[in-house]
Amino acid sequence: MKIVVAGQGYVGLPLAVRAAEVGHRVVGYDVDPHRVQQLTAGQSYVRDVASARLCAVLDSGAYSATADGAYAVSEVMIRPPDTGVFACPEPGKRDQQNHLAQAA
Ligand SMILES: NC(=O)c1ccc[n+]([C@@H]2O[C@H](COP(=O)([O-])OP(=O)(O)OC[C@H]3O[C@@H](n4cnc5c(N)ncnc54)[C@H](O)[C@@H]3O)[C@@H](O)[C@H]2O)c1
């Protein structure tokens, strides 16, 4: 299965790496280019994900990280994933309800 995970933080990165470990093809998209640079270099900044695990899925080709919005959109729109996951902060609203308009 192909999976795109938007947001490579404390929620998205462990999810993406585990999915890659069990055989899925995962693209991790994050707006922070520094984070993507670290991920691509095999340096995890999330305690739950050891850098060795990250390196293994990078080396196998099961996982890649990108900050390229156009590429991420092409992965979703041109070659649709089987599953897409949003794991990035949601914009708040005064009524404290989740506001997911950006996901539409
Ligand atoms: N961490 C938790 O224990 C926890 C628990 C329950 C729910 N959540 C929810 O999960 C979501 C993610 O939380 P987290 O702890 O992983 O946050 P985080 O801050 O660790 O990571 C969020 C990541 O998303 C990236 N990002 C921000 N906007 C983006 C966008 N538009 N597109 C792609 N990437 C984007 C950030 O650069 C960052 O790397 C939030 O909505 C949070 O409320 C988190």
The ligand as an SDF file (V2000), in Angstrom:
LIG
                    3D

 44 48  0  0  0  0  0  0  0  0999 V2000
    1.6970   14.2940   20.2660 N   0  0  0  0  0  0  0  0  0  0  0  0
    0.6160   13.7780   20.8540 C   0  0  0  0  0  0  0  0  0  0  0  0
    0.6860   13.0860   21.8880 O   0  0  0  0  0  0  0  0  0  0  0  0
   -0.7670   13.9840   20.2530 C   0  0  0  0  0  0  0  0  0  0  0  0
   -1.8440   13.3390   20.8350 C   0  0  0  0  0  0  0  0  0  0  0  0
   -3.1100   13.4880   20.2740 C   0  0  0  0  0  0  0  0  0  0  0  0
   -3.2910   14.2840   19.1580 C   0  0  0  0  0  0  0  0  0  0  0  0
   -2.2330   14.9170   18.6100 N   0  0  0  0  0  0  0  0  0  0  0  0
   -2.4690   15.7320   17.4250 C   0  0  0  0  0  0  0  0  0  0  0  0
   -1.7030   15.1980   16.3340 O   0  0  0  0  0  0  0  0  0  0  0  0
   -1.3150   16.2770   15.4910 C   0  0  0  0  0  0  0  0  0  0  0  0
    0.1880   16.2620   15.3320 C   0  0  0  0  0  0  0  0  0  0  0  0
    0.7800   16.3900   16.6270 O   0  0  0  0  0  0  0  0  0  0  0  0
    2.3220   16.1720   16.8430 P   0  0  0  0  0  0  0  0  0  0  0  0
    2.5220   16.0120   18.3030 O   0  0  0  0  0  0  0  0  0  0  0  0
    2.8480   15.1530   15.9000 O   0  0  0  0  0  0  0  0  0  0  0  0
    2.8780   17.6210   16.4150 O   0  0  0  0  0  0  0  0  0  0  0  0
    4.4050   18.0210   16.1150 P   0  0  0  0  0  0  0  0  0  0  0  0
    4.4750   19.4720   16.3690 O   0  0  0  0  0  0  0  0  0  0  0  0
    5.3480   17.0950   16.7860 O   0  0  0  0  0  0  0  0  0  0  0  0
    4.5350   17.7540   14.5520 O   0  0  0  0  0  0  0  0  0  0  0  0
    3.7670   18.4260   13.6250 C   0  0  0  0  0  0  0  0  0  0  0  0
    4.5700   18.4530   12.3370 C   0  0  0  0  0  0  0  0  0  0  0  0
    3.7070   18.9230   11.3030 O   0  0  0  0  0  0  0  0  0  0  0  0
    4.4530   19.8090   10.4910 C   0  0  0  0  0  0  0  0  0  0  0  0
    3.4900   20.6350    9.7920 N   0  0  0  0  0  0  0  0  0  0  0  0
    2.8470   21.7560   10.2240 C   0  0  0  0  0  0  0  0  0  0  0  0
    1.9910   22.1910    9.2970 N   0  0  0  0  0  0  0  0  0  0  0  0
    2.0900   21.3240    8.2440 C   0  0  0  0  0  0  0  0  0  0  0  0
    1.4350   21.2510    6.9810 C   0  0  0  0  0  0  0  0  0  0  0  0
    0.5040   22.1320    6.6210 N   0  0  0  0  0  0  0  0  0  0  0  0
    1.7820   20.2390    6.1360 N   0  0  0  0  0  0  0  0  0  0  0  0
    2.7090   19.3200    6.5150 C   0  0  0  0  0  0  0  0  0  0  0  0
    3.3650   19.3460    7.7050 N   0  0  0  0  0  0  0  0  0  0  0  0
    3.0310   20.3360    8.5670 C   0  0  0  0  0  0  0  0  0  0  0  0
    5.3850   20.5190   11.4430 C   0  0  0  0  0  0  0  0  0  0  0  0
    6.5210   21.0620   10.7720 O   0  0  0  0  0  0  0  0  0  0  0  0
    5.7740   19.3750   12.3850 C   0  0  0  0  0  0  0  0  0  0  0  0
    6.9200   18.6610   11.9400 O   0  0  0  0  0  0  0  0  0  0  0  0
   -1.8550   17.5630   16.1120 C   0  0  0  0  0  0  0  0  0  0  0  0
   -3.0820   17.8650   15.5110 O   0  0  0  0  0  0  0  0  0  0  0  0
   -2.0390   17.1800   17.5550 C   0  0  0  0  0  0  0  0  0  0  0  0
   -3.0280   17.9480   18.1740 O   0  0  0  0  0  0  0  0  0  0  0  0
   -0.9750   14.7790   19.1260 C   0  0  0  0  0  0  0  0  0  0  0  0
  1  2  1  0
  2  3  2  0
  2  4  1  0
  4  5  1  0
  4 44  2  0
  5  6  2  0
  6  7  1  0
  7  8  2  0
  8  9  1  0
  8 44  1  0
  9 10  1  0
  9 42  1  0
 10 11  1  0
 11 12  1  0
 11 40  1  0
 12 13  1  0
 13 14  1  0
 14 15  2  0
 14 16  1  0
 14 17  1  0
 17 18  1  0
 18 19  2  0
 18 20  1  0
 18 21  1  0
 21 22  1  0
 22 23  1  0
 23 24  1  0
 23 38  1  0
 24 25  1  0
 25 26  1  0
 25 36  1  0
 26 27  1  0
 26 35  1  0
 27 28  2  0
 28 29  1  0
 29 30  1  0
 29 35  2  0
 30 31  1  0
 30 32  2  0
 32 33  1  0
 33 34  2  0
 34 35  1  0
 36 37  1  0
 36 38  1  0
 38 39  1  0
 40 41  1  0
 40 42  1  0
 42 43  1  0
M  CHG  2   8   1  16  -1
M  END
$$$$
